[in-house]
Amino acid sequence: MSDLSKRALSTLLGIIVFAALSIIFLAPKHHEKIDFYGHKMVFIQPREFMMGPTSNATEWIQENTGRKDWTLSSKAFPVLINNDFYIAKHETTVAQYRTFVEDTNFKTLADRGHYPITWDKKNKIWARQPGYSWANPDFDQTDDCPVVCLSWGDANSYCEWLTKKAHEAGAIKPDWEYRLPTEQEWELAARAYSSTVFIWGDDPQDAKFYANVLDSTPKPDGEEIATTHFDWQDGFAFTSPVGLLQPNVYGLYDMQGNAWEWCINDYFDYPDCNTSNKFLSSDYKFKVLRGGSWDNYMGSFAVTLRRIEKPSFASDTTSFRVVLAKKNEDKELSE
């Protein structure tokens, strides 16, 4: 082999080694995963991003939501997340929540008589109806569907139990915990690097590939479908098994549709939600749900939309997913 050929080969090998090292050390860390009690976690790279919708998106969402009590920022603003965190690939399932209840004999608000909001078929209204709970919503579910009919406290109690189990098993560091995501963490994880109305773009019709939302799938009992709905059928009139449709860029499933997801921090008007590190306080009485559900149409499941409810609120559309992060020392206790 000539000297020229040797130099060329050496250069080529150097390029290959450099490329391999770059992949190992420079690739985004969100491909790292942790699995505990069936929660497959994805690492999200902390960074600054623009939270909230663009002005054009705001106008479209307001015109296509029809709900004045669900709010969003009038414009996007910069948010810096500087803490490492993992977020679950899937919403918490019926099976996972059952494991918690059987281990602790935990009683949800519904079990204690504060029933969730469900559809009153006789009177055609949403109302609190006796007998319904996470174990018995007003429709059939399989174990791999997102658990629903949960209040904020019901979801938070699960996270505290999961943390205790993980510490006892030595699965996580003592100063780390499972908890609900902050709004900022949820939106960063959902949107990834996008600035569009939905995680996939601006066309609501593409929801058929990513989100279990209000479509024309017939109700099992023949009940009439809501007047406003998408004209496709995904085969699920209510919740669907988690992870059935396409994920977002981070590999997270059902960030839009299937079930609303509780966030941990109190509701603040934008951009004040970015000025406080406190998750819980005695001054604010409302929490936020994100992502929309099987019962939402058009703008009602936009990725930047905020559903504001009291912590005691629960319905057959409310669920959660867990985050794993270092404990926040500024966190205050709340009821």
N, C-alpha and C positions, 0 to 999 in steps of 0.2 A: 504494500500500500504506500503510495507516495506521501510526502510530507503535507501536500495540499489536501489530500483526502483525509489524512489523520486530523488536520486542523478543522476541516469541515465536520468530521464526525464528532470531534470533541465539542465544537460549538453547538451542534445539534443536541448532544447529550446534556450540555449545560442548560439549553433552553427547556428541555423536557423536565430536568430536575427543578428548575426555577418555577415552571408552571405547576408542577406537583406540589411544591412547597407553598405556592400562592393559594392553591385550592385548600390545602390543609389549614393554613394560618389566616388567610384573608377572607375565606368564604363566609357568608352570613351564618351566624350561630343558630338561626331559628330551625335548623335541621336536627339539633340535638333534642333528644326526647327522654322523658322520665315517665315511668308507668307504675302507678300504685293504686290498688283497688280498682283496676280497670280504667283509670284516668290516664290516657295517653297525652302527655304534655309537650307543647312546642315552645321553644325559646324564642322570645321576641327581642330583637336588638333595640336597646334604648336609644332614643334620638329625639330630635325636634321634628314636629310635623304641624301641618295646618289643620286645626280642629274646627268642625262646623262646615256648613255648605258654602259654595260660591253664591253670589247674588242671584244668578240665573237659576240655580238649583233651589234656592229658598223660595223664589216666586212659584216655581213649578210644584214644589212639595205642598205649599200652602193652598194652591188651587186644586190639588188632587188628594188632599187628606180628608177634608170635611170635619176635622175635629179641632176645636179651638183650644181645648185643654191639653193638647200635646204640642210642645213647643220646640223651637230650634233657634239657633243664633241667626241674627240677620246677616252676618258675614263671618267668614273664616278668620281665625286668629291663631298666632303661633303658640304651641304648647311644647314644653320640654319635659320629656320623661327621662330621668337619669338613673332609674333603678332597674336592675335586671329583673325580669319576671318570665315565668312560663304560663301559658294558658292552655286549657284543655282543648283537644281537637274536637270534642263533642259536648253537647249539652248533657247534663247529668241524667241518667236513665232511671226508669222505674225500678229496675233490678238493683242499681246502686243505692237508691234511696231506701229500698226495702231492707237492704243489709244494715244500714244505719238504724232504722226503726227497730228491727229485730234485736240488734245488739244493745240498744239503749232503752227500749220501750218508750221512745220519744212520742209525745202527743203534739201533733200540729194544731194550729188554730182551728182548723176544721174539725179535728177530733174533739176539741174542747167546746164546740158549738158555734164558733164564728165561721159560718159556712162560706165557701168561695162563690163568686159570681159565675153562674152557669145559665144556659139558655132555657128559659121557661117555654116549652113547646106549646103549652095550652094557651098562654096569654101572649105569646110572641114577643117577649121582652127578656132582657138580661136581669137576673134577680138572684138573691141568695136563697138557695133551696136546701132543706135538710137532707142529710144522707150522703152528700157528695164530698169527696176528699181526694187526696193524691192516689189512694188505693182504689177509689171508686169514682172516677170522673164521670161525666154524663155521656161517655162514649167508650168503646172498647179500645184497649191498648195492649201491645205486646211488651215484654220486658225491656226491649231495646228502644222503646219510644222515650222521648224526654218526659220526665216526671212533671206533672202540672198540678194546679190547685194549691200552690205554695205561696205563703207570705214571705216577706223579706226575712223575718225572724226564722221561719222554717228553713230557708236556704242557708242562712248564716250559721244556724245550729249544726247543720250537716258539715260545713267547712271546719268548725271547731272540733267536731268529732274526728274528722279525717286527719286533721293536724295531730291530735292526740295519738291516733293509731300510728301515724307515720313516725312520730317521735319515739314511741314505744318500740317500733320495729327497727329504728335506726335508719329509716329510709331517707330522711331529710335532716339537715343540720338543725341544732337546737334553736337557732335564731331565725329560722325560716318557718313559714306557715302557709297553709291552704286558706284561701279566703275568696270572697267575691271580687271581681275586678272593679277598679275605679272606672269612672266614665272615660277618662283619658286613655287608660290601658285598653278598655274595650274598643274604643273607636280606632286607636292605632292598630290593634290586632285585626279588626274587621276590614278597615280600608286599605291596609298595607301601604302602598305608595300611590293610591288613586285619589282623585278629587271629584269623583263622579257621584251621581245620585245614589247609585247602587254599587255593590262591591264589584260587579262585572262590567259596569258602564252606565249609560243613561237610558237605555231602552228597557222599560218595564216588562216587555214581552219575553225578554231573555230570562226572566225569573223561572221559567219552566225548567231550566237547566241547573239552577242553583238554590231555589227556595221553595219550600212547601207553603204556598199561600192560597188565597181564596180563588179556587178555580171551579170548573163545572162538574167535578166528580160528584156523582149522585150520593145523597145521604143514604145510609143503610136502611133507614125506616121509611124512605120515600118522601121525607120532608122537603119542602120547597127550598131551593138554594137562594141565597141573597140575590137581590136584583142586580147589584153591581159585582161582577166577578170576571175572571179571565175565562176565555172560551176553550182552553185546553183541559185535559183530564190527566192527573198524575196518579190516579187510583187511590188517593188518600183524602177522604172528606174531612178528616181531623188531623191529629198528629201522625207523622210517619216515623219509621225507625231512623235513628240518628245516622248521619254519614251516608245516606242513600244517594244524594245528589252531588253535584260537583263542588269541590272546596274552593276557597279563595287562594290567593297567592301564597299565603303562609301554610296552606294545607289544613285550614280550619273549616269545619262543616257547619251548616245551618246558622251562620252568623246573621243571616236574614231569613225570616220565616220559621216555621215549625212551632216555636214558642218564644214568648218574650223572656228576656234575661235580666235578672236583678243586678244592679251595680251596688257597690258597698257604700259609697259616699252619699252625703245628703245632697238634696237638690239646691243648687245655687244658680242664679242668673249668670249667663255668660258675660264677660270672661272671668267672673269672680270664682268660678269653679276651679280655676287654675291657680288661684292665689293662696289657697289653704291646703295644708297637708293633712288636716284633720279628716278622718273618714267619717266619724260620728260626732255629733254635738247635741247639746240641749237646746240650741236656738232654732233649729230647723226641723220641721216635722214631716218632711216629704223625702221620698227616695225616687230613683229613676230606673225605668226599664228600657232596654234597648233591643232593636232587631226585628220587631214585628212577629207575627205568628201565622198559623194556618188560617186564621179568620180575617186576615188583612188584605187589602187591595190597593194597588197603585202607590200613592205617596205615603200611605199609612205604614209601610215597612221600609221607608228610605233610611239609609245607613246613618244619617245624622239626626234623625228624629228622636226626640226624648219624650217618653211617656211618664208623666208625673203622677205618683200615687202615694198614699199613706203606707207606712211599713206593714200595716195590718191587712192591706188589700191582697186578695188572691182571687184568681179566676182559673177557668179551664184552659187558659192560654199562658199562665205565668210559670216560668221555670228558672234555671240558672246554669252557668258553667263555672268551674273553679279556676282560680289562679294560684300559682305557687310563687311566693316572693319572700324576701327578707322582711321581718317584722317591722312595722312602722312605729317608732317610739312615740310619735305625736298622737297616736290613736287614742281616743277617749271611749269610755264605756257608754253604752246606751241600752235602753230597755229592749 
